[in-house]
């Protein structure tokens, strides 16, 4: 079973938050607020925060900028994972991914099923890796952001989590790009 190994020191990581919305600004960004609050309470650092419209190229460009920034370890976006014509965050993320973390969407669906039942099928939450950076695309509701953080990310972004976590392999994500 998973657990926190108290004999290990916590390692803070640097996380950027991107809200994808055609209508919100920072004063109305409840989902972004939830993620910022939780990451700070966990002891991580807020590296950057932005709001962008539902425009695939703009989202992908911002993800690439953050992935190239060595002061950012993780990017979490919220919004644009649904099924409507303007929901293009998943496609923008996949434009950037080098590797997709397939099980993230599956685990998110399992967590969501426990909270909202079969409505969970309408989310396309996804995750991947690019340029040594983790990327997560979450739905735009504060509840979905809480569920993703509390049930998945809080543990996987904690170096002390056992049997494994994302932080311990962070230094090796881009090893294929290093000179041998």
C-alpha positions as a Python dict, from the first residue, in 0.01 Angstrom:
ca = {
    (1, 'X'): (0, 0, 0),
    (2, 'X'): (113, 356, -57),
    (3, 'X'): (248, 560, 230),
    (4, 'X'): (460, 862, 321),
    (5, 'X'): (810, 765, 437),
    (6, 'X'): (871, 1006, 725),
    (7, 'X'): (1241, 916, 732),
    (8, 'X'): (1288, 1105, 401),
    (9, 'X'): (1305, 1482, 368),
    (10, 'X'): (1034, 1663, 172),
    (11, 'X'): (1156, 1814, -156),
    (12, 'X'): (971, 2121, -278),
    (13, 'X'): (915, 2141, -653),
    (14, 'X'): (831, 2442, -869),
    (15, 'X'): (484, 2436, -1024),
    (16, 'X'): (327, 2665, -1286),
    (17, 'X'): (-53, 2694, -1307),
    (18, 'X'): (-234, 2764, -1634),
    (19, 'X'): (-606, 2832, -1644),
    (20, 'X'): (-765, 2789, -1985),
    (21, 'X'): (-1076, 3000, -2021),
    (22, 'X'): (-1235, 3243, -2265),
    (23, 'X'): (-1425, 3416, -1985),
    (24, 'X'): (-1227, 3412, -1659),
    (25, 'X'): (-967, 3648, -1519),
    (26, 'X'): (-762, 3608, -1199),
    (27, 'X'): (-1045, 3744, -982),
    (28, 'X'): (-1276, 3463, -1103),
    (29, 'X'): (-1022, 3182, -1130),
    (30, 'X'): (-1154, 2953, -856),
    (31, 'X'): (-991, 2640, -1000),
    (32, 'X'): (-653, 2810, -1030),
    (33, 'X'): (-695, 2938, -673),
    (34, 'X'): (-763, 2584, -549),
    (35, 'X'): (-446, 2453, -713),
    (36, 'X'): (-230, 2741, -589),
    (37, 'X'): (-361, 2703, -234),
    (38, 'X'): (-300, 2329, -230),
    (39, 'X'): (47, 2337, -380),
    (40, 'X'): (157, 2608, -136),
    (41, 'X'): (4, 2425, 161),
    (42, 'X'): (194, 2114, 54),
    (43, 'X'): (521, 2311, 66),
    (44, 'X'): (582, 2350, -308),
    (45, 'X'): (663, 2675, -489),
    (46, 'X'): (437, 2861, -732),
    (47, 'X'): (668, 2922, -1028),
    (48, 'X'): (421, 3112, -1248),
    (49, 'X'): (50, 3153, -1310),
    (50, 'X'): (-133, 3254, -1627),
    (51, 'X'): (-477, 3257, -1785),
    (52, 'X'): (-508, 3193, -2157),
    (53, 'X'): (-807, 3165, -2391),
    (54, 'X'): (-910, 2831, -2540),
    (55, 'X'): (-665, 2864, -2829),
    (56, 'X'): (-464, 2552, -2905),
    (57, 'X'): (-151, 2727, -3037),
    (58, 'X'): (-136, 2975, -2747),
    (59, 'X'): (-170, 2696, -2491),
    (60, 'X'): (91, 2475, -2658),
    (61, 'X'): (330, 2771, -2692),
    (62, 'X'): (297, 2855, -2322),
    (63, 'X'): (352, 2491, -2225),
    (64, 'X'): (669, 2484, -2438),
    (65, 'X'): (796, 2808, -2283),
    (66, 'X'): (749, 2666, -1935),
    (67, 'X'): (902, 2330, -2031),
    (68, 'X'): (1217, 2511, -2151),
    (69, 'X'): (1238, 2704, -1824),
    (70, 'X'): (1471, 2519, -1586),
    (71, 'X'): (1300, 2687, -1289),
    (72, 'X'): (974, 2497, -1357),
    (73, 'X'): (935, 2127, -1278),
    (74, 'X'): (560, 2079, -1324),
    (75, 'X'): (283, 2252, -1518),
    (76, 'X'): (-80, 2201, -1420),
    (77, 'X'): (-350, 2338, -1646),
    (78, 'X'): (-717, 2358, -1559),
    (79, 'X'): (-999, 2391, -1810),
    (80, 'X'): (-1056, 2282, -2166),
    (81, 'X'): (-1063, 1906, -2108),
    (82, 'X'): (-1430, 1853, -2190),
    (83, 'X'): (-1609, 1761, -2510),
    (84, 'X'): (-1727, 2093, -2653),
    (85, 'X'): (-1579, 2252, -2963),
    (86, 'X'): (-1372, 2502, -2761),
    (87, 'X'): (-1226, 2233, -2529),
    (88, 'X'): (-879, 2192, -2680),
    (89, 'X'): (-642, 2173, -2381),
    (90, 'X'): (-589, 1801, -2429),
    (91, 'X'): (-492, 1849, -2792),
    (92, 'X'): (-258, 2136, -2699),
    (93, 'X'): (-93, 1923, -2431),
    (94, 'X'): (-50, 1633, -2670),
    (95, 'X'): (113, 1870, -2921),
    (96, 'X'): (387, 1916, -2660),
    (97, 'X'): (419, 1573, -2493),
    (98, 'X'): (720, 1354, -2559),
    (99, 'X'): (558, 1079, -2353),
    (100, 'X'): (202, 1051, -2229),
    (101, 'X'): (133, 925, -1876),
    (102, 'X'): (-161, 708, -1983),
    (103, 'X'): (-259, 589, -1637),
    (104, 'X'): (-316, 944, -1508),
    (105, 'X'): (-642, 979, -1702),
    (106, 'X'): (-751, 635, -1589),
    (107, 'X'): (-679, 702, -1222),
    (108, 'X'): (-848, 1043, -1248),
    (109, 'X'): (-1156, 874, -1393),
    (110, 'X'): (-1162, 623, -1105),
    (111, 'X'): (-1137, 907, -851),
    (112, 'X'): (-1407, 1104, -1036),
    (113, 'X'): (-1641, 804, -1054),
    (114, 'X'): (-1643, 793, -674),
    (115, 'X'): (-1746, 1160, -661),
    (116, 'X'): (-1967, 1224, -966),
    (117, 'X'): (-2056, 879, -1096),
    (118, 'X'): (-2083, 822, -1467),
    (119, 'X'): (-2045, 1193, -1542),
    (120, 'X'): (-1672, 1118, -1512),
    (121, 'X'): (-1678, 993, -1872),
    (122, 'X'): (-1704, 1353, -1992),
    (123, 'X'): (-1354, 1445, -1872),
    (124, 'X'): (-1041, 1393, -2077),
    (125, 'X'): (-786, 1468, -1805),
    (126, 'X'): (-439, 1382, -1927),
    (127, 'X'): (-73, 1401, -1831),
    (128, 'X'): (262, 1373, -1998),
    (129, 'X'): (628, 1464, -1999),
    (130, 'X'): (814, 1711, -2220),
    (131, 'X'): (1166, 1851, -2196),
    (132, 'X'): (1209, 1713, -1844),
    (133, 'X'): (885, 1870, -1719),
    (134, 'X'): (563, 1706, -1603),
    (135, 'X'): (242, 1837, -1761),
    (136, 'X'): (-107, 1775, -1622),
    (137, 'X'): (-436, 1885, -1783),
    (138, 'X'): (-727, 1893, -1538),
    (139, 'X'): (-1092, 1984, -1583),
    (140, 'X'): (-1196, 2341, -1512),
    (141, 'X'): (-1411, 2283, -1206),
    (142, 'X'): (-1275, 2353, -857),
    (143, 'X'): (-1405, 2013, -742),
    (144, 'X'): (-1213, 1830, -1013),
    (145, 'X'): (-898, 2023, -925),
    (146, 'X'): (-941, 1934, -558),
    (147, 'X'): (-993, 1568, -645),
    (148, 'X'): (-691, 1554, -877),
    (149, 'X'): (-465, 1724, -625),
    (150, 'X'): (-591, 1553, -309),
    (151, 'X'): (-618, 1201, -450),
    (152, 'X'): (-332, 1187, -704),
    (153, 'X'): (-95, 1482, -732),
    (154, 'X'): (-38, 1548, -361),
    (155, 'X'): (105, 1199, -332),
    (156, 'X'): (284, 1169, -663),
    (157, 'X'): (449, 1511, -620),
    (158, 'X'): (575, 1418, -273),
    (159, 'X'): (926, 1271, -277),
    (160, 'X'): (847, 1074, 39),
    (161, 'X'): (557, 884, -118),
    (162, 'X'): (620, 510, -148),
    (163, 'X'): (649, 283, -329),
    (164, 'X'): (726, 546, -596),
    (165, 'X'): (653, 902, -701),
    (166, 'X'): (712, 1149, -985),
    (167, 'X'): (969, 1356, -794),
    (168, 'X'): (1228, 1082, -756),
    (169, 'X'): (1252, 1032, -1132),
    (170, 'X'): (1231, 1403, -1220),
    (171, 'X'): (1610, 1434, -1272),
    (172, 'X'): (1599, 1148, -1524),
    (173, 'X'): (1309, 1264, -1743),
    (174, 'X'): (1538, 1420, -2000),
    (175, 'X'): (1831, 1175, -1972),
    (176, 'X'): (1781, 1068, -2335),
    (177, 'X'): (1869, 1424, -2443),
    (178, 'X'): (2193, 1447, -2249),
    (179, 'X'): (2525, 1385, -2417),
    (180, 'X'): (2673, 1046, -2332),
}
